[in-house]
Amino acid sequence: MTELAIRVLADEPVDERRLDGQARALADDLRAIGGLAVRPAVAAAPAGSKAGASESIGYLIVSGLLSASTVGAIRDVIVAHLARSRGRRIDVKVGDKQVTIEGASASDLSSLTEHLTELVSGPGQDE
C-alpha cells in the first residue's frame, strides 16, 4: 500500500491555527474518496523530551490502493482545494520523490495527472 505525504503550504506568513484548519479541510475532502485512509502526520518528540509525539501542522498521510481513477480523484480534490484557498500550494511526496501543486488550469490537469501517477507508481511501487 502506497503512502502519500501531503503538505499544505502558505505563500505568506500564516498562523498555525489557520494552516491546521486548511489541512483539516483538505483531509475531510480527501476522505470522501473511497478506499483512502487520511490521517495527520505525527512528529516524533525531540530526543530527551518528556513530551509525546504530536501532529505536524499542515501535514497529512494518505494511504490506500492508488489506482489511476483514485489518483485522478486526489488531483481533483487538491485542485479544488487550491481554488478555494488562494495563495496556497500543496506538496505531494512519496519516498524521496515530490510534486508541488500550485493552482492548476484545465490545460494543466493532464500533466498534473501524469506527474502524480509517476509519483505513486515509480520504480519499486508496483509490487
N, C-alpha and C positions, 0 to 999 in steps of 0.2 A: 504494500500500500504506500503510495507516494504522499509525502507531506509538503505542503507549500507554506513558507513563512511569508506573511503579508504584513507590510509596514505602511501605515498611513503617515504621510509627511506633510508639513505645512511650509508654504513659501515664506511666511512671515513669522516672527515670534508669536507663539500662541501658548496659552496656559494649558497645563497638563489636563485639567478637568475637561476642557473643550476638546482636546485631542483624544482623550479617552472616550468621550461621547461620540466622536466621529468614528472611532474604531468599533465601538459597540453597535452603532447604527449599521456599519458595513457588515459586521458579524451577523446581525439579525437578517440582513438581506441575503447573505450567503447561505444561512441556514434554510432558506426557502428552497434551495436547490436540493433535490432528493439525493440521498446517498453520500452526503458530505457531513463530516463532523467538524465543527468550528469551535475553537476554544482560545482564550487569551494565552499568549506566550508567557512562560514563567521564568523569571530571572533568579538565579541562584544567589543565596546570601553571600556577602563578602566573607572571605576566609577569616576565621576568628570571631565572627559576629555571632551574637546570640539571637539575632533575628532569623526568622524562617524565610523561605522563598517568597517572592512577591511577583505580582503580574508586571509585565513590561508594558508601559503605557504606549498605545498605538500599534502594538504587535499582535498578530493573530496567527494561529496554526490551523491550517485547513488540511484535512486528510480524507481519503476515500479513494474509490476507483475513479480515475480521471480519464474517462472516455473522451472522444472528440466532442460529443454533444455537451458533456459536463464542462470541458474547457471553454467551449463557446458560451455556456451559461455564466461561468465565472467571469469571463471577459465582459459580457453584457452587464452584469451586476456592478463590476468595478467602473465601467464607463458611465453608467447611470449615476453611481455614487459621486464620481468626479464632476458630473454635470450639475449635481445638486449642491456641491460644496466647492465653489470656485477657489482657485489659488492653491489647490492641493495636488499632490501626486502620490502614487502608490508604488511601492517596490514589491515585486513577487520574486521569491527566491526558492530554489531547490538546490540543496547542497551548496556548491560554490558558484552556481550559475544564477544570474539575476536579470530581470526585465523591469525597467521603470516605466510606468504608465502615467502620462500626463494627458489631460483631456484629449479625446480621440474623435476625429470626424468620421463620417460614414466611410470615406475612402481609406481611412487608416485601419478599419476593423479587420480586413482580411490579413494585412501584415501583422497586426497585433495577435490575431489567432495563430498565425504561423509561429510567432515568437513564443507564445505561451505553450503551444503544442511541443515545440522543440525543447522547451524548458522541462516539461514533465515527462517527455519520452526520449530523452537523450540517452547516450550510452549507459548501460547498467540499470536503466529504469524499467525495462520491459521484461524482467524476469518474473 
